[in-house]
Amino acid sequence: MVAGLPVISSPVGSIARNVEEGVSGHLYEPNDVDGFVFGVETFAADPERRRHLSAQGREIVKSGFAQDVFIQEL
């Protein structure tokens, strides 16, 4: 997300807290190869959707993970 790209991942660890299906990327169940392929094919076939989710993910990073946000939370 920090690179300005949509995320394609399984919801392991903190991924599920930071990536929302259809908002900043695509989530698939662990070991679900078809789910992964679906995400890749979907973003490859729809550049506008890819750009939109990329922008959403970048905003999530800027608003929740920027250095000034960490400083304020501390």
N, CA, C, O and CB atoms as a CASP TS submission, in Angstrom:
PFRMAT TS
TARGET T0000
AUTHOR 0000-0000-0000
METHOD Language model
MODEL 1
PARENT N/A
ATOM      1  N   MET     1       0.829  -1.192   0.000  1.00  0.00           N
ATOM      2  CA  MET     1       0.000   0.000   0.000  1.00  0.00           C
ATOM      3  C   MET     1       0.868   1.248   0.000  1.00  0.00           C
ATOM      4  O   MET     1       0.531   2.240  -0.646  1.00  0.00           O
ATOM      5  CB  MET     1      -0.940   0.002   1.206  1.00  0.00           C
ATOM      6  N   VAL     2       1.976   1.206   0.715  1.00  0.00           N
ATOM      7  CA  VAL     2       2.849   2.372   0.759  1.00  0.00           C
ATOM      8  C   VAL     2       3.433   2.665  -0.623  1.00  0.00           C
ATOM      9  O   VAL     2       3.783   3.807  -0.920  1.00  0.00           O
ATOM     10  CB  VAL     2       3.976   2.159   1.778  1.00  0.00           C
ATOM     11  N   ALA     3       3.538   1.650  -1.457  1.00  0.00           N
ATOM     12  CA  ALA     3       4.058   1.829  -2.813  1.00  0.00           C
ATOM     13  C   ALA     3       2.971   2.312  -3.771  1.00  0.00           C
ATOM     14  O   ALA     3       3.240   2.527  -4.953  1.00  0.00           O
ATOM     15  CB  ALA     3       4.659   0.521  -3.325  1.00  0.00           C
ATOM     16  N   GLY     4       1.763   2.481  -3.280  1.00  0.00           N
ATOM     17  CA  GLY     4       0.677   2.932  -4.132  1.00  0.00           C
ATOM     18  C   GLY     4       0.126   1.838  -5.024  1.00  0.00           C
ATOM     19  O   GLY     4      -0.294   2.095  -6.152  1.00  0.00           O
ATOM     20  N   LEU     5       0.130   0.615  -4.513  1.00  0.00           N
ATOM     21  CA  LEU     5      -0.390  -0.522  -5.263  1.00  0.00           C
ATOM     22  C   LEU     5      -1.447  -1.237  -4.419  1.00  0.00           C
ATOM     23  O   LEU     5      -1.344  -1.265  -3.193  1.00  0.00           O
ATOM     24  CB  LEU     5       0.758  -1.499  -5.662  1.00  0.00           C
ATOM     25  N   PRO     6      -2.460  -1.816  -5.069  1.00  0.00           N
ATOM     26  CA  PRO     6      -3.435  -2.568  -4.287  1.00  0.00           C
ATOM     27  C   PRO     6      -2.794  -3.849  -3.754  1.00  0.00           C
ATOM     28  O   PRO     6      -1.879  -4.398  -4.369  1.00  0.00           O
ATOM     29  CB  PRO     6      -4.687  -2.897  -5.141  1.00  0.00           C
ATOM     30  N   VAL     7      -3.270  -4.306  -2.635  1.00  0.00           N
ATOM     31  CA  VAL     7      -2.734  -5.496  -1.983  1.00  0.00           C
ATOM     32  C   VAL     7      -3.543  -6.718  -2.406  1.00  0.00           C
ATOM     33  O   VAL     7      -4.771  -6.678  -2.470  1.00  0.00           O
ATOM     34  CB  VAL     7      -2.749  -5.337  -0.441  1.00  0.00           C
ATOM     35  N   ILE     8      -2.834  -7.794  -2.690  1.00  0.00           N
ATOM     36  CA  ILE     8      -3.459  -9.096  -2.919  1.00  0.00           C
ATOM     37  C   ILE     8      -2.819 -10.013  -1.895  1.00  0.00           C
ATOM     38  O   ILE     8      -1.638 -10.344  -2.001  1.00  0.00           O
ATOM     39  CB  ILE     8      -3.260  -9.626  -4.423  1.00  0.00           C
ATOM     40  N   SER     9      -3.604 -10.428  -0.894  1.00  0.00           N
ATOM     41  CA  SER     9      -3.022 -11.186   0.212  1.00  0.00           C
ATOM     42  C   SER     9      -4.078 -12.011   0.928  1.00  0.00           C
ATOM     43  O   SER     9      -5.276 -11.764   0.797  1.00  0.00           O
ATOM     44  CB  SER     9      -2.337 -10.248   1.200  1.00  0.00           C
ATOM     45  N   SER    10      -3.614 -12.989   1.682  1.00  0.00           N
ATOM     46  CA  SER    10      -4.513 -13.678   2.597  1.00  0.00           C
ATOM     47  C   SER    10      -4.514 -12.881   3.912  1.00  0.00           C
ATOM     48  O   SER    10      -3.525 -12.221   4.233  1.00  0.00           O
ATOM     49  CB  SER    10      -4.071 -15.188   2.824  1.00  0.00           C
ATOM     50  N   PRO    11      -5.600 -12.940   4.661  1.00  0.00           N
ATOM     51  CA  PRO    11      -5.718 -12.115   5.872  1.00  0.00           C
ATOM     52  C   PRO    11      -4.995 -12.714   7.070  1.00  0.00           C
ATOM     53  O   PRO    11      -5.626 -13.071   8.065  1.00  0.00           O
ATOM     54  CB  PRO    11      -7.175 -11.916   6.218  1.00  0.00           C
ATOM     55  N   VAL    12      -3.693 -12.824   6.978  1.00  0.00           N
ATOM     56  CA  VAL    12      -2.894 -13.363   8.080  1.00  0.00           C
ATOM     57  C   VAL    12      -2.215 -12.219   8.816  1.00  0.00           C
ATOM     58  O   VAL    12      -1.968 -11.158   8.242  1.00  0.00           O
ATOM     59  CB  VAL    12      -1.842 -14.383   7.562  1.00  0.00           C
ATOM     60  N   GLY    13      -1.917 -12.440  10.082  1.00  0.00           N
ATOM     61  CA  GLY    13      -1.268 -11.401  10.874  1.00  0.00           C
ATOM     62  C   GLY    13      -2.098 -10.132  10.905  1.00  0.00           C
ATOM     63  O   GLY    13      -3.313 -10.170  11.097  1.00  0.00           O
ATOM     64  N   SER    14      -1.428  -9.015  10.715  1.00  0.00           N
ATOM     65  CA  SER    14      -2.131  -7.732  10.782  1.00  0.00           C
ATOM     66  C   SER    14      -2.712  -7.300   9.431  1.00  0.00           C
ATOM     67  O   SER    14      -3.290  -6.219   9.321  1.00  0.00           O
ATOM     68  CB  SER    14      -1.190  -6.662  11.293  1.00  0.00           C
ATOM     69  N   ILE    15      -2.560  -8.130   8.420  1.00  0.00           N
ATOM     70  CA  ILE    15      -3.075  -7.780   7.087  1.00  0.00           C
ATOM     71  C   ILE    15      -4.575  -7.483   7.154  1.00  0.00           C
ATOM     72  O   ILE    15      -5.030  -6.491   6.585  1.00  0.00           O
ATOM     73  CB  ILE    15      -2.801  -8.927   6.077  1.00  0.00           C
ATOM     74  N   ALA    16      -5.331  -8.308   7.825  1.00  0.00           N
ATOM     75  CA  ALA    16      -6.787  -8.140   7.867  1.00  0.00           C
ATOM     76  C   ALA    16      -7.200  -6.840   8.549  1.00  0.00           C
ATOM     77  O   ALA    16      -8.277  -6.315   8.265  1.00  0.00           O
ATOM     78  CB  ALA    16      -7.426  -9.317   8.585  1.00  0.00           C
ATOM     79  N   ARG    17      -6.366  -6.311   9.440  1.00  0.00           N
ATOM     80  CA  ARG    17      -6.695  -5.036  10.084  1.00  0.00           C
ATOM     81  C   ARG    17      -6.422  -3.856   9.166  1.00  0.00           C
ATOM     82  O   ARG    17      -7.021  -2.793   9.327  1.00  0.00           O
ATOM     83  CB  ARG    17      -5.905  -4.877  11.376  1.00  0.00           C
ATOM     84  N   ASN    18      -5.526  -4.033   8.211  1.00  0.00           N
ATOM     85  CA  ASN    18      -5.083  -2.909   7.397  1.00  0.00           C
ATOM     86  C   ASN    18      -5.561  -2.936   5.954  1.00  0.00           C
ATOM     87  O   ASN    18      -5.548  -1.907   5.278  1.00  0.00           O
ATOM     88  CB  ASN    18      -3.615  -2.856   7.409  1.00  0.00           C
ATOM     89  N   VAL    19      -5.978  -4.091   5.479  1.00  0.00           N
ATOM     90  CA  VAL    19      -6.454  -4.212   4.105  1.00  0.00           C
ATOM     91  C   VAL    19      -7.924  -4.594   4.145  1.00  0.00           C
ATOM     92  O   VAL    19      -8.302  -5.587   4.767  1.00  0.00           O
ATOM     93  CB  VAL    19      -5.620  -5.263   3.302  1.00  0.00           C
ATOM     94  N   GLU    20      -8.734  -3.813   3.489  1.00  0.00           N
ATOM     95  CA  GLU    20     -10.163  -4.099   3.431  1.00  0.00           C
ATOM     96  C   GLU    20     -10.515  -4.554   2.025  1.00  0.00           C
ATOM     97  O   GLU    20     -10.203  -3.883   1.041  1.00  0.00           O
ATOM     98  CB  GLU    20     -11.004  -2.857   3.838  1.00  0.00           C
ATOM     99  N   GLU    21     -11.165  -5.696   1.948  1.00  0.00           N
ATOM    100  CA  GLU    21     -11.563  -6.267   0.665  1.00  0.00           C
ATOM    101  C   GLU    21     -12.355  -5.250  -0.149  1.00  0.00           C
ATOM    102  O   GLU    21     -13.342  -4.687   0.326  1.00  0.00           O
ATOM    103  CB  GLU    21     -12.393  -7.545   0.876  1.00  0.00           C
ATOM    104  N   GLY    22     -11.910  -5.027  -1.371  1.00  0.00           N
ATOM    105  CA  GLY    22     -12.606  -4.116  -2.262  1.00  0.00           C
ATOM    106  C   GLY    22     -12.368  -2.646  -1.998  1.00  0.00           C
ATOM    107  O   GLY    22     -12.856  -1.801  -2.748  1.00  0.00           O
ATOM    108  N   VAL    23     -11.625  -2.318  -0.944  1.00  0.00           N
ATOM    109  CA  VAL    23     -11.325  -0.921  -0.622  1.00  0.00           C
ATOM    110  C   VAL    23      -9.863  -0.610  -0.917  1.00  0.00           C
ATOM    111  O   VAL    23      -9.552   0.377  -1.584  1.00  0.00           O
ATOM    112  CB  VAL    23     -11.647  -0.622   0.856  1.00  0.00           C
ATOM    113  N   SER    24      -8.971  -1.454  -0.418  1.00  0.00           N
ATOM    114  CA  SER    24      -7.546  -1.221  -0.653  1.00  0.00           C
ATOM    115  C   SER    24      -6.859  -2.444  -1.248  1.00  0.00           C
ATOM    116  O   SER    24      -5.641  -2.455  -1.422  1.00  0.00           O
ATOM    117  CB  SER    24      -6.861  -0.828   0.642  1.00  0.00           C
ATOM    118  N   GLY    25      -7.634  -3.461  -1.554  1.00  0.00           N
ATOM    119  CA  GLY    25      -7.036  -4.647  -2.138  1.00  0.00           C
ATOM    120  C   GLY    25      -7.989  -5.813  -2.200  1.00  0.00           C
ATOM    121  O   GLY    25      -9.206  -5.661  -2.096  1.00  0.00           O
ATOM    122  N   HIS    26      -7.408  -6.978  -2.372  1.00  0.00           N
ATOM    123  CA  HIS    26      -8.182  -8.223  -2.462  1.00  0.00           C
ATOM    124  C   HIS    26      -7.634  -9.206  -1.441  1.00  0.00           C
ATOM    125  O   HIS    26      -6.428  -9.447  -1.393  1.00  0.00           O
ATOM    126  CB  HIS    26      -8.126  -8.830  -3.905  1.00  0.00           C
ATOM    127  N   LEU    27      -8.502  -9.768  -0.636  1.00  0.00           N
ATOM    128  CA  LEU    27      -8.127 -10.779   0.351  1.00  0.00           C
ATOM    129  C   LEU    27      -8.672 -12.134  -0.079  1.00  0.00           C
ATOM    130  O   LEU    27      -9.802 -12.242  -0.556  1.00  0.00           O
ATOM    131  CB  LEU    27      -8.652 -10.402   1.761  1.00  0.00           C
ATOM    132  N   TYR    28      -7.866 -13.145   0.094  1.00  0.00           N
ATOM    133  CA  TYR    28      -8.288 -14.508  -0.215  1.00  0.00           C
ATOM    134  C   TYR    28      -7.860 -15.412   0.933  1.00  0.00           C
ATOM    135  O   TYR    28      -6.940 -15.078   1.680  1.00  0.00           O
ATOM    136  CB  TYR    28      -7.685 -15.000  -1.574  1.00  0.00           C
ATOM    137  N   GLU    29      -8.508 -16.527   1.070  1.00  0.00           N
ATOM    138  CA  GLU    29      -8.202 -17.448   2.166  1.00  0.00           C
ATOM    139  C   GLU    29      -6.814 -18.055   1.977  1.00  0.00           C
ATOM    140  O   GLU    29      -6.389 -18.286   0.844  1.00  0.00           O
ATOM    141  CB  GLU    29      -9.269 -18.564   2.254  1.00  0.00           C
ATOM    142  N   PRO    30      -6.101 -18.317   3.078  1.00  0.00           N
ATOM    143  CA  PRO    30      -4.786 -18.946   2.954  1.00  0.00           C
ATOM    144  C   PRO    30      -4.862 -20.221   2.111  1.00  0.00           C
ATOM    145  O   PRO    30      -5.812 -20.996   2.228  1.00  0.00           O
ATOM    146  CB  PRO    30      -4.214 -19.265   4.344  1.00  0.00           C
ATOM    147  N   ASN    31      -3.877 -20.424   1.283  1.00  0.00           N
ATOM    148  CA  ASN    31      -3.768 -21.595   0.397  1.00  0.00           C
ATOM    149  C   ASN    31      -4.810 -21.643  -0.708  1.00  0.00           C
ATOM    150  O   ASN    31      -4.938 -22.664  -1.383  1.00  0.00           O
ATOM    151  CB  ASN    31      -3.873 -22.842   1.206  1.00  0.00           C
ATOM    152  N   ASP    32      -5.553 -20.571  -0.908  1.00  0.00           N
ATOM    153  CA  ASP    32      -6.557 -20.516  -1.971  1.00  0.00           C
ATOM    154  C   ASP    32      -5.921 -19.926  -3.233  1.00  0.00           C
ATOM    155  O   ASP    32      -5.984 -18.720  -3.473  1.00  0.00           O
ATOM    156  CB  ASP    32      -7.797 -19.671  -1.527  1.00  0.00           C
ATOM    157  N   VAL    33      -5.318 -20.788  -4.017  1.00  0.00           N
ATOM    158  CA  VAL    33      -4.628 -20.344  -5.222  1.00  0.00           C
ATOM    159  C   VAL    33      -5.600 -19.658  -6.176  1.00  0.00           C
ATOM    160  O   VAL    33      -5.258 -18.647  -6.788  1.00  0.00           O
ATOM    161  CB  VAL    33      -3.945 -21.527  -5.917  1.00  0.00           C
ATOM    162  N   ASP    34      -6.803 -20.199  -6.304  1.00  0.00           N
ATOM    163  CA  ASP    34      -7.799 -19.588  -7.192  1.00  0.00           C
ATOM    164  C   ASP    34      -8.159 -18.179  -6.735  1.00  0.00           C
ATOM    165  O   ASP    34      -8.379 -17.296  -7.564  1.00  0.00           O
ATOM    166  CB  ASP    34      -9.062 -20.453  -7.252  1.00  0.00           C
ATOM    167  N   GLY    35      -8.221 -17.964  -5.426  1.00  0.00           N
ATOM    168  CA  GLY    35      -8.509 -16.631  -4.896  1.00  0.00           C
ATOM    169  C   GLY    35      -7.404 -15.648  -5.216  1.00  0.00           C
ATOM    170  O   GLY    35      -7.665 -14.489  -5.540  1.00  0.00           O
ATOM    171  N   PHE    36      -6.164 -16.114  -5.126  1.00  0.00           N
ATOM    172  CA  PHE    36      -5.022 -15.275  -5.484  1.00  0.00           C
ATOM    173  C   PHE    36      -5.061 -14.925  -6.968  1.00  0.00           C
ATOM    174  O   PHE    36      -4.912 -13.763  -7.346  1.00  0.00           O
ATOM    175  CB  PHE    36      -3.700 -15.983  -5.136  1.00  0.00           C
ATOM    176  N   VAL    37      -5.261 -15.937  -7.801  1.00  0.00           N
ATOM    177  CA  VAL    37      -5.310 -15.723  -9.249  1.00  0.00           C
ATOM    178  C   VAL    37      -6.441 -14.774  -9.600  1.00  0.00           C
ATOM    179  O   VAL    37      -6.274 -13.907 -10.457  1.00  0.00           O
ATOM    180  CB  VAL    37      -5.483 -17.059  -9.994  1.00  0.00           C
ATOM    181  N   PHE    38      -7.584 -14.924  -8.955  1.00  0.00           N
ATOM    182  CA  PHE    38      -8.705 -14.022  -9.196  1.00  0.00           C
ATOM    183  C   PHE    38      -8.301 -12.575  -8.940  1.00  0.00           C
ATOM    184  O   PHE    38      -8.619 -11.691  -9.735  1.00  0.00           O
ATOM    185  CB  PHE    38      -9.898 -14.401  -8.314  1.00  0.00           C
ATOM    186  N   GLY    39      -7.600 -12.330  -7.834  1.00  0.00           N
ATOM    187  CA  GLY    39      -7.164 -10.970  -7.520  1.00  0.00           C
ATOM    188  C   GLY    39      -6.229 -10.411  -8.568  1.00  0.00           C
ATOM    189  O   GLY    39      -6.389  -9.272  -9.005  1.00  0.00           O
ATOM    190  N   VAL    40      -5.253 -11.204  -8.975  1.00  0.00           N
ATOM    191  CA  VAL    40      -4.289 -10.757  -9.986  1.00  0.00           C
ATOM    192  C   VAL    40      -5.009 -10.480 -11.308  1.00  0.00           C
ATOM    193  O   VAL    40      -4.797  -9.435 -11.922  1.00  0.00           O
ATOM    194  CB  VAL    40      -3.170 -11.819 -10.188  1.00  0.00           C
ATOM    195  N   GLU    41      -5.842 -11.392 -11.736  1.00  0.00           N
ATOM    196  CA  GLU    41      -6.556 -11.220 -13.011  1.00  0.00           C
ATOM    197  C   GLU    41      -7.509 -10.029 -12.967  1.00  0.00           C
ATOM    198  O   GLU    41      -7.645  -9.302 -13.950  1.00  0.00           O
ATOM    199  CB  GLU    41      -7.337 -12.492 -13.359  1.00  0.00           C
ATOM    200  N   THR    42      -8.160  -9.833 -11.839  1.00  0.00           N
ATOM    201  CA  THR    42      -9.087  -8.712 -11.699  1.00  0.00           C
ATOM    202  C   THR    42      -8.365  -7.382 -11.838  1.00  0.00           C
ATOM    203  O   THR    42      -8.818  -6.502 -12.570  1.00  0.00           O
ATOM    204  CB  THR    42      -9.804  -8.778 -10.353  1.00  0.00           C
ATOM    205  N   PHE    43      -7.247  -7.231 -11.141  1.00  0.00           N
ATOM    206  CA  PHE    43      -6.507  -5.971 -11.216  1.00  0.00           C
ATOM    207  C   PHE    43      -5.834  -5.790 -12.567  1.00  0.00           C
ATOM    208  O   PHE    43      -5.716  -4.664 -13.050  1.00  0.00           O
ATOM    209  CB  PHE    43      -5.466  -5.907 -10.112  1.00  0.00           C
ATOM    210  N   ALA    44      -5.391  -6.876 -13.183  1.00  0.00           N
ATOM    211  CA  ALA    44      -4.753  -6.779 -14.495  1.00  0.00           C
ATOM    212  C   ALA    44      -5.766  -6.365 -15.565  1.00  0.00           C
ATOM    213  O   ALA    44      -5.426  -5.636 -16.496  1.00  0.00           O
ATOM    214  CB  ALA    44      -4.100  -8.119 -14.873  1.00  0.00           C
ATOM    215  N   ALA    45      -6.994  -6.828 -15.430  1.00  0.00           N
ATOM    216  CA  ALA    45      -8.017  -6.559 -16.437  1.00  0.00           C
ATOM    217  C   ALA    45      -8.712  -5.216 -16.251  1.00  0.00           C
ATOM    218  O   ALA    45      -9.372  -4.736 -17.173  1.00  0.00           O
ATOM    219  CB  ALA    45      -9.039  -7.652 -16.418  1.00  0.00           C
ATOM    220  N   ASP    46      -8.578  -4.604 -15.084  1.00  0.00           N
ATOM    221  CA  ASP    46      -9.324  -3.374 -14.803  1.00  0.00           C
ATOM    222  C   ASP    46      -8.400  -2.306 -14.225  1.00  0.00           C
ATOM    223  O   ASP    46      -8.328  -2.133 -13.008  1.00  0.00           O
ATOM    224  CB  ASP    46     -10.486  -3.656 -13.830  1.00  0.00           C
ATOM    225  N   PRO    47      -7.693  -1.588 -15.103  1.00  0.00           N
ATOM    226  CA  PRO    47      -6.733  -0.582 -14.622  1.00  0.00           C
ATOM    227  C   PRO    47      -7.382   0.515 -13.772  1.00  0.00           C
ATOM    228  O   PRO    47      -6.756   1.019 -12.840  1.00  0.00           O
ATOM    229  CB  PRO    47      -6.027   0.053 -15.803  1.00  0.00           C
ATOM    230  N   GLU    48      -8.605   0.884 -14.077  1.00  0.00           N
ATOM    231  CA  GLU    48      -9.275   1.938 -13.303  1.00  0.00           C
ATOM    232  C   GLU    48      -9.530   1.476 -11.871  1.00  0.00           C
ATOM    233  O   GLU    48      -9.303   2.228 -10.923  1.00  0.00           O
ATOM    234  CB  GLU    48     -10.604   2.343 -13.975  1.00  0.00           C
ATOM    235  N   ARG    49      -9.997   0.254 -11.715  1.00  0.00           N
ATOM    236  CA  ARG    49     -10.211  -0.298 -10.366  1.00  0.00           C
ATOM    237  C   ARG    49      -8.874  -0.385  -9.623  1.00  0.00           C
ATOM    238  O   ARG    49      -8.787  -0.052  -8.441  1.00  0.00           O
ATOM    239  CB  ARG    49     -10.885  -1.709 -10.442  1.00  0.00           C
ATOM    240  N   ARG    50      -7.847  -0.831 -10.326  1.00  0.00           N
ATOM    241  CA  ARG    50      -6.508  -0.930  -9.731  1.00  0.00           C
ATOM    242  C   ARG    50      -6.039   0.435  -9.249  1.00  0.00           C
ATOM    243  O   ARG    50      -5.505   0.549  -8.146  1.00  0.00           O
ATOM    244  CB  ARG    50      -5.501  -1.511 -10.744  1.00  0.00           C
ATOM    245  N   ARG    51      -6.230   1.468 -10.056  1.00  0.00           N
ATOM    246  CA  ARG    51      -5.825   2.817  -9.654  1.00  0.00           C
ATOM    247  C   ARG    51      -6.630   3.295  -8.448  1.00  0.00           C
ATOM    248  O   ARG    51      -6.083   3.903  -7.528  1.00  0.00           O
ATOM    249  CB  ARG    51      -5.996   3.797 -10.823  1.00  0.00           C
ATOM    250  N   HIS    52      -7.931   3.017  -8.462  1.00  0.00           N
ATOM    251  CA  HIS    52      -8.792   3.455  -7.354  1.00  0.00           C
ATOM    252  C   HIS    52      -8.368   2.787  -6.041  1.00  0.00           C
ATOM    253  O   HIS    52      -8.198   3.466  -5.029  1.00  0.00           O
ATOM    254  CB  HIS    52     -10.276   3.132  -7.661  1.00  0.00           C
ATOM    255  N   LEU    53      -8.200   1.475  -6.053  1.00  0.00           N
ATOM    256  CA  LEU    53      -7.794   0.764  -4.841  1.00  0.00           C
ATOM    257  C   LEU    53      -6.394   1.170  -4.408  1.00  0.00           C
ATOM    258  O   LEU    53      -6.108   1.229  -3.212  1.00  0.00           O
ATOM    259  CB  LEU    53      -7.855  -0.746  -5.064  1.00  0.00           C
ATOM    260  N   SER    54      -5.521   1.449  -5.367  1.00  0.00           N
ATOM    261  CA  SER    54      -4.176   1.919  -5.043  1.00  0.00           C
ATOM    262  C   SER    54      -4.236   3.239  -4.289  1.00  0.00           C
ATOM    263  O   SER    54      -3.547   3.425  -3.286  1.00  0.00           O
ATOM    264  CB  SER    54      -3.337   2.074  -6.319  1.00  0.00           C
ATOM    265  N   ALA    55      -5.062   4.151  -4.778  1.00  0.00           N
ATOM    266  CA  ALA    55      -5.204   5.460  -4.127  1.00  0.00           C
ATOM    267  C   ALA    55      -5.804   5.306  -2.732  1.00  0.00           C
ATOM    268  O   ALA    55      -5.373   5.976  -1.794  1.00  0.00           O
ATOM    269  CB  ALA    55      -6.083   6.400  -4.983  1.00  0.00           C
ATOM    270  N   GLN    56      -6.789   4.435  -2.594  1.00  0.00           N
ATOM    271  CA  GLN    56      -7.401   4.202  -1.280  1.00  0.00           C
ATOM    272  C   GLN    56      -6.369   3.647  -0.300  1.00  0.00           C
ATOM    273  O   GLN    56      -6.287   4.098   0.843  1.00  0.00           O
ATOM    274  CB  GLN    56      -8.599   3.230  -1.401  1.00  0.00           C
ATOM    275  N   GLY    57      -5.592   2.681  -0.744  1.00  0.00           N
ATOM    276  CA  GLY    57      -4.573   2.094   0.115  1.00  0.00           C
ATOM    277  C   GLY    57      -3.523   3.110   0.524  1.00  0.00           C
ATOM    278  O   GLY    57      -3.088   3.128   1.676  1.00  0.00           O
ATOM    279  N   ARG    58      -3.119   3.946  -0.400  1.00  0.00           N
ATOM    280  CA  ARG    58      -2.122   4.988  -0.107  1.00  0.00           C
ATOM    281  C   ARG    58      -2.655   5.950   0.946  1.00  0.00           C
ATOM    282  O   ARG    58      -1.913   6.367   1.836  1.00  0.00           O
ATOM    283  CB  ARG    58      -1.743   5.762  -1.392  1.00  0.00           C
ATOM    284  N   GLU    59      -3.936   6.306   0.854  1.00  0.00           N
ATOM    285  CA  GLU    59      -4.549   7.185   1.857  1.00  0.00           C
ATOM    286  C   GLU    59      -4.583   6.524   3.236  1.00  0.00           C
ATOM    287  O   GLU    59      -4.368   7.183   4.254  1.00  0.00           O
ATOM    288  CB  GLU    59      -5.971   7.569   1.428  1.00  0.00           C
ATOM    289  N   ILE    60      -4.853   5.233   3.260  1.00  0.00           N
ATOM    290  CA  ILE    60      -4.855   4.507   4.540  1.00  0.00           C
ATOM    291  C   ILE    60      -3.478   4.591   5.185  1.00  0.00           C
ATOM    292  O   ILE    60      -3.362   4.827   6.388  1.00  0.00           O
ATOM    293  CB  ILE    60      -5.264   3.022   4.335  1.00  0.00           C
ATOM    294  N   VAL    61      -2.441   4.398   4.385  1.00  0.00           N
ATOM    295  CA  VAL    61      -1.074   4.479   4.908  1.00  0.00           C
ATOM    296  C   VAL    61      -0.770   5.888   5.392  1.00  0.00           C
ATOM    297  O   VAL    61      -0.234   6.064   6.486  1.00  0.00           O
ATOM    298  CB  VAL    61      -0.056   4.056   3.835  1.00  0.00           C
ATOM    299  N   LYS    62      -1.106   6.892   4.592  1.00  0.00           N
ATOM    300  CA  LYS    62      -0.808   8.273   4.963  1.00  0.00           C
ATOM    301  C   LYS    62      -1.545   8.690   6.231  1.00  0.00           C
ATOM    302  O   LYS    62      -0.990   9.407   7.063  1.00  0.00           O
ATOM    303  CB  LYS    62      -1.169   9.211   3.823  1.00  0.00           C
ATOM    304  N   SER    63      -2.789   8.247   6.383  1.00  0.00           N
ATOM    305  CA  SER    63      -3.574   8.690   7.529  1.00  0.00           C
ATOM    306  C   SER    63      -3.332   7.858   8.790  1.00  0.00           C
ATOM    307  O   SER    63      -3.585   8.334   9.897  1.00  0.00           O
ATOM    308  CB  SER    63      -5.032   8.652   7.181  1.00  0.00           C
ATOM    309  N   GLY    64      -2.853   6.642   8.640  1.00  0.00           N
ATOM    310  CA  GLY    64      -2.705   5.798   9.814  1.00  0.00           C
ATOM    311  C   GLY    64      -1.307   5.385  10.176  1.00  0.00           C
ATOM    312  O   GLY    64      -1.070   4.910  11.287  1.00  0.00           O
ATOM    313  N   PHE    65      -0.365   5.556   9.257  1.00  0.00           N
ATOM    314  CA  PHE    65       0.974   5.036   9.506  1.00  0.00           C
ATOM    315  C   PHE    65       2.078   6.057   9.277  1.00  0.00           C
ATOM    316  O   PHE    65       3.256   5.702   9.300  1.00  0.00           O
ATOM    317  CB  PHE    65       1.216   3.850   8.639  1.00  0.00           C
ATOM    318  N   ALA    66       1.729   7.285   9.064  1.00  0.00           N
ATOM    319  CA  ALA    66       2.735   8.326   8.859  1.00  0.00           C
ATOM    320  C   ALA    66       3.466   8.601  10.171  1.00  0.00           C
ATOM    321  O   ALA    66       2.937   8.352  11.254  1.00  0.00           O
ATOM    322  CB  ALA    66       2.083   9.624   8.316  1.00  0.00           C
ATOM    323  N   GLN    67       4.667   9.109  10.061  1.00  0.00           N
ATOM    324  CA  GLN    67       5.485   9.360  11.246  1.00  0.00           C
ATOM    325  C   GLN    67       4.788  10.292  12.233  1.00  0.00           C
ATOM    326  O   GLN    67       4.841  10.054  13.440  1.00  0.00           O
ATOM    327  CB  GLN    67       6.826   9.952  10.839  1.00  0.00           C
ATOM    328  N   ASP    68       4.137  11.345  11.747  1.00  0.00           N
ATOM    329  CA  ASP    68       3.463  12.268  12.660  1.00  0.00           C
ATOM    330  C   ASP    68       2.301  11.597  13.391  1.00  0.00           C
ATOM    331  O   ASP    68       1.987  11.967  14.522  1.00  0.00           O
ATOM    332  CB  ASP    68       2.957  13.486  11.893  1.00  0.00           C
ATOM    333  N   VAL    69       1.663  10.616  12.757  1.00  0.00           N
ATOM    334  CA  VAL    69       0.574   9.892  13.422  1.00  0.00           C
ATOM    335  C   VAL    69       1.158   9.047  14.564  1.00  0.00           C
ATOM    336  O   VAL    69       0.598   9.016  15.660  1.00  0.00           O
ATOM    337  CB  VAL    69      -0.207   8.987  12.399  1.00  0.00           C
ATOM    338  N   PHE    70       2.265   8.373  14.315  1.00  0.00           N
ATOM    339  CA  PHE    70       2.900   7.585  15.374  1.00  0.00           C
ATOM    340  C   PHE    70       3.325   8.479  16.534  1.00  0.00           C
ATOM    341  O   PHE    70       3.148   8.113  17.696  1.00  0.00           O
ATOM    342  CB  PHE    70       4.115   6.821  14.822  1.00  0.00           C
ATOM    343  N   ILE    71       3.876   9.628  16.230  1.00  0.00           N
ATOM    344  CA  ILE    71       4.318  10.562  17.284  1.00  0.00           C
ATOM    345  C   ILE    71       3.127  11.006  18.124  1.00  0.00           C
ATOM    346  O   ILE    71       3.213  11.034  19.351  1.00  0.00           O
ATOM    347  CB  ILE    71       5.028  11.800  16.666  1.00  0.00           C
ATOM    348  N   GLN    72       2.028  11.349  17.483  1.00  0.00           N
ATOM    349  CA  GLN    72       0.842  11.775  18.217  1.00  0.00           C
ATOM    350  C   GLN    72       0.302  10.650  19.111  1.00  0.00           C
ATOM    351  O   GLN    72      -0.139  10.902  20.232  1.00  0.00           O
ATOM    352  CB  GLN    72      -0.243  12.239  17.239  1.00  0.00           C
ATOM    353  N   GLU    73       0.340   9.432  18.617  1.00  0.00           N
ATOM    354  CA  GLU    73      -0.160   8.308  19.396  1.00  0.00           C
ATOM    355  C   GLU    73       0.734   7.994  20.595  1.00  0.00           C
ATOM    356  O   GLU    73       0.259   7.511  21.623  1.00  0.00           O
ATOM    357  CB  GLU    73      -0.285   7.084  18.511  1.00  0.00           C
ATOM    358  N   LEU    74       2.010   8.267  20.457  1.00  0.00           N
ATOM    359  CA  LEU    74       2.931   8.036  21.580  1.00  0.00           C
ATOM    360  C   LEU    74       2.709   9.066  22.653  1.00  0.00           C
ATOM    361  O   LEU    74       3.386   9.042  23.681  1.00  0.00           O
ATOM    362  CB  LEU    74       4.392   8.068  21.116  1.00  0.00           C
TER
END
